[in-house]
């Protein structure tokens, strides 16, 4: 079987260098990622990703969160969650659905 395979005589000379092109594409990608990350940190709230929420949607450890808005009067009921720094699920039925 090995006798039927053609033998290569040295290195193939009709090759081109693509490393420069892909290096440029990689640098553009890295610059884009840094730009998008900077924009996200400047315009967004990174603590919303790191802060746990309870099953009612309240941020644990943060003060003055709106619990209820009365549709007739428009008054807000707020609650202070600075004493509750850890995540607690009060309605476990939401997790089972």
N, C-alpha and C positions, 0 to 999 in steps of 0.2 A: 504493500500500500504506500509506503513512504517513497518508493521509487517513482511513483506517478506524479508527485507534487513538484511544481516548478521551484527551483531554487532562486532566491533573491541574491543578486550580486551587489552587496553593499547597501548604502542608505539611498532612499528615494530622494532625488534632488528637486523635484517640483513642489516644494512645500513653501507655505507663507507663514508669517508670524501674526498670530491673532491675539497675542497676550496684550499688546498695547491697546487694542480696541476694547477688550473685556476689562482691562484695568480702568480705562476711562469710564465705561459704563458703571463699574463698581464704585468709583469715586463719586459719580453723579448720584447714584443710589444713596450712598452714605450722606452726602450733603443734603439730599432731599429728606432723609430720615431725621437728621438733626434739625432741619427747618420745620418739619411737621411737629416734632417733639417740642420745640421751643414755642410754636404757636399754640399747641395744646396746653402747655403749662401756663402760658400767659393768659389765655382766654377761658380756660376751663377751671374746674375745681378738683385738683388731684386728691384731696382728702375724701371726696365722695367715693373714690375707688377703694381707699384704704379703711374708711370708717364703716363699721358694721351697722346694719339696719335691723330693727325688730320686725315682727310680722305685720305691724300696722304701718310700716314705712317711716318710722321715726329714726333719726340718726342718734345713735348711742353716744352719750357724753356731750351733747350740744344743747345750749339753752334756747329758750323761746321758739319752740316749734309749733306750728299751727296744727292743732288737733282736729278742729271742727270749724266750719264756716257756716253760719246760719244763713240760709238763702233768703229769708224775709228781711232780717235786719242788717245782714252783712257783717255782723260782729264775729270776730275770731276768738276762739278759745285756744290759748297757748299753754304749753307745759314745759317745764324745765327738766331736761334729761342729763344734767351735769352729774348727778349722783349715780346714774345708770350708765356705766362705761362699757358694759359687756352686752353681747347680743342675747336676747331672750325671745323665744317664740311663745306668744300667748295663745295663738290660734293654730294648733297643729293640723287642723283639717286642711289648711292651705297647702301644707307640705305633701299630703297624701294624694292630692289630685294630680 
